[in-house]
Each structure stands twice: as C-alpha cells, then as structure tokens.
C-alpha cells in the first residue's frame, strides 16, 4: 500500500516535469517562428526599398529577381 502511494507520487512528479519541459519547448519553438517571420518581413521591406530606388534617369532599377526571390520566400514560409 505504501509502495503504491510512492509510485503514484513519482508518476505525478514525472508527469509534472514532462509538462513543464514540453511547455518550455513549445514556447521556444513559437518564439523562434515569430522571430523568423519578423526577419522575413524586414527582409521583404528591404528588398522592396531596393526595388523602389530609382536611377539617375528616373526609371526603376531592374531588381525583379530580388522581388521574385522575396515573394517565393514568403510563399515557402507560409506553407
């Protein structure tokens, strides 16, 4: 009877530790995803500014490949 109560207590302790570790891992993973999303947004803004930069003639610079790369990166990130 006493041994059963000790084993039950151990199971509760291990369950609690497992839940705490799982919660910490989940929070860490979500924070990393949020930071990656923010970094991707900043990169997209920078590439957009580069694209909007004009040459001396007033024509937009040819940066289509950068824009396409940024859009494809966003599509990949959202899938």
Buried (B, 14 or more C-beta within 10 A) or exposed (E): EEEEEEEEEEEEEEEEEEEEEEEEEEEEEEEEEEEEEEEBEEBBEEBEEEBEEEEEEEEEEEBEEBBEBBEEBBEEEEE
